[in-house]
Amino acid sequence: MDIGKLFQGRINRRTFILGILTVFLCMMIPLLLMSFFFPSSGSFESSFSTIIFFLIWLVVSICGLTINLSLFIRRWHDLGKSGWFILLQLVPYINLLFVLYLLFAQGQSKKNRFGSPPSSKIHWPQDILAMEIK
């Protein structure tokens, strides 16, 4: 998979929502497993298994963050805006307004500088990961 393609193109609202939910669930599963297998005893033990689990969680988090950035950037592209608008997510309270805007605003129906309009069909997980369908 080409990482550069992950930030190119456009996605519609439905793919954006599906992508956000998928990443959320993929990030929650390790946390649920951790709470099941390593119940909190009030203190953090630096056992080997805890360190391994933390490293796995770190990799999952970095992958999830990368995919989330990709989803937000490609959604901005669908609206005809630069992916740099994602920096607005760093402004407290304003970020909530822009997330709502991304969730509800209809993308441009014609080709824009970021590509053709996304297909109305969802190809999961190809659309989320910006993979080509063959």
Backbone torsions as a table, in degrees:
resi	resn	phi	psi	omega
1	MET	NA	131.1	179.6
2	ASP	-85.7	116.8	-177.7
3	ILE	-62.5	-34.4	179.8
4	GLY	-60.7	-35.4	179.1
5	LYS	-69.4	-20.3	-178.6
6	LEU	-63.1	-23.0	-176.4
7	PHE	-110.8	14.0	180.0
8	GLN	-114.6	154.8	176.4
9	GLY	92.3	-165.6	-174.2
10	ARG	-135.1	152.2	171.2
11	ILE	-134.5	150.1	179.5
12	ASN	-86.5	179.1	-177.2
13	ARG	-60.8	-43.2	-176.6
14	ARG	-63.6	-44.1	178.5
15	THR	-66.1	-37.1	177.8
16	PHE	-60.7	-49.1	-179.3
17	ILE	-64.7	-45.4	178.6
18	LEU	-60.8	-40.0	178.9
19	GLY	-64.8	-45.2	179.7
20	ILE	-61.8	-43.8	179.0
21	LEU	-65.1	-39.3	179.2
22	THR	-63.5	-46.8	179.5
23	VAL	-63.2	-41.6	179.2
24	PHE	-59.2	-47.6	-179.4
25	LEU	-65.5	-40.1	179.2
26	CYS	-65.8	-27.5	178.3
27	MET	-85.9	-23.9	-179.3
28	MET	-80.8	-30.6	-177.5
29	ILE	-57.6	-49.0	177.5
30	PRO	-61.4	-34.9	178.2
31	LEU	-66.0	-40.7	178.2
32	LEU	-66.2	-40.8	176.9
33	LEU	-63.1	-40.3	178.9
34	MET	-63.2	-43.3	-179.6
35	SER	-68.6	-26.8	179.1
36	PHE	-78.2	-46.3	-176.3
37	PHE	-85.1	-25.2	-179.3
38	PHE	-126.8	71.4	-179.1
39	PRO	-62.3	144.8	-176.8
40	SER	-69.5	129.8	176.3
41	SER	-109.0	11.5	179.5
42	GLY	93.4	-12.7	177.7
43	SER	-136.9	150.6	-179.8
44	PHE	-90.4	118.4	177.4
45	GLU	-98.3	130.9	-178.9
46	SER	-91.8	58.6	176.9
47	SER	-78.2	163.7	-178.7
48	PHE	-59.6	-42.3	-178.5
49	SER	-66.2	-35.0	177.9
50	THR	-67.1	-40.7	178.6
51	ILE	-64.8	-43.5	178.2
52	ILE	-61.5	-45.4	179.8
53	PHE	-62.5	-40.0	178.3
54	PHE	-62.1	-41.9	179.2
55	LEU	-64.5	-39.7	176.3
56	ILE	-63.8	-44.4	179.0
57	TRP	-62.4	-37.2	178.7
58	LEU	-63.6	-44.0	178.2
59	VAL	-64.1	-44.9	178.7
60	VAL	-61.2	-40.7	-179.7
61	SER	-65.8	-42.4	179.3
62	ILE	-64.9	-42.3	176.9
63	CYS	-63.4	-43.6	179.5
64	GLY	-63.5	-41.0	178.5
65	LEU	-63.9	-43.1	179.3
66	THR	-62.0	-44.4	-179.9
67	ILE	-67.9	-39.7	177.1
68	ASN	-62.2	-43.8	176.5
69	LEU	-58.0	-43.1	179.1
70	SER	-60.8	-44.9	-179.2
71	LEU	-62.3	-45.3	-179.5
72	PHE	-64.9	-43.5	-179.3
73	ILE	-64.3	-45.3	-179.4
74	ARG	-69.1	-27.5	175.0
75	ARG	-70.1	-41.5	175.4
76	TRP	-60.4	-39.4	178.2
77	HIS	-60.8	-38.3	179.1
78	ASP	-63.0	-28.4	179.0
79	LEU	-88.6	3.0	178.4
80	GLY	82.0	14.6	-178.2
81	LYS	-108.0	159.0	177.4
82	SER	-68.8	149.6	176.3
83	GLY	-64.9	-16.8	178.6
84	TRP	-66.2	-13.4	175.8
85	PHE	-62.5	-15.7	178.2
86	ILE	-61.9	-21.7	178.1
87	LEU	-64.0	-20.3	176.3
88	LEU	-65.6	-17.7	177.9
89	GLN	-67.8	-14.8	-179.4
90	LEU	-84.0	-10.3	-178.0
91	VAL	-92.5	115.9	-179.5
92	PRO	-57.1	145.1	179.3
93	TYR	71.1	-44.0	176.7
94	ILE	-65.5	-34.3	-178.7
95	ASN	-60.7	-34.0	178.5
96	LEU	-65.5	-39.5	178.3
97	LEU	-64.0	-40.5	-179.2
98	PHE	-72.3	-32.2	175.0
99	VAL	-65.0	-43.4	176.9
100	LEU	-62.0	-38.9	177.1
101	TYR	-61.6	-45.4	179.7
102	LEU	-65.2	-32.8	-179.5
103	LEU	-72.4	-34.0	-170.8
104	PHE	-112.2	-19.3	-177.7
105	ALA	-73.0	137.5	178.5
106	GLN	-81.7	135.6	179.7
107	GLY	-70.7	167.4	178.6
108	GLN	-68.5	135.2	-175.5
109	SER	-83.0	-13.6	-179.9
110	LYS	-110.3	168.2	178.1
111	LYS	-62.1	135.9	174.9
112	ASN	-123.8	-171.8	-174.5
113	ARG	-67.6	-9.0	-179.8
114	PHE	-101.3	-2.4	176.8
115	GLY	130.9	-174.8	179.2
116	SER	-74.4	160.2	176.9
117	PRO	-59.6	143.6	179.3
118	PRO	-67.2	152.7	178.4
119	SER	-65.7	149.3	177.4
120	SER	-77.4	-16.7	176.5
121	LYS	-81.5	145.1	177.8
122	ILE	-104.4	128.3	175.4
123	HIS	-114.8	94.8	-175.3
124	TRP	-90.6	134.6	-0.7
125	PRO	-94.6	9.6	-175.7
126	GLN	-57.4	-43.4	-179.1
127	ASP	-65.3	-39.7	-177.6
128	ILE	-67.9	-38.7	-177.3
129	LEU	-94.9	7.0	179.0
130	ALA	56.9	41.5	179.1
131	MET	-96.0	148.7	178.7
132	GLU	-78.6	140.7	176.4
133	ILE	-94.8	127.2	-178.6
134	LYS	-110.6	NA	NA
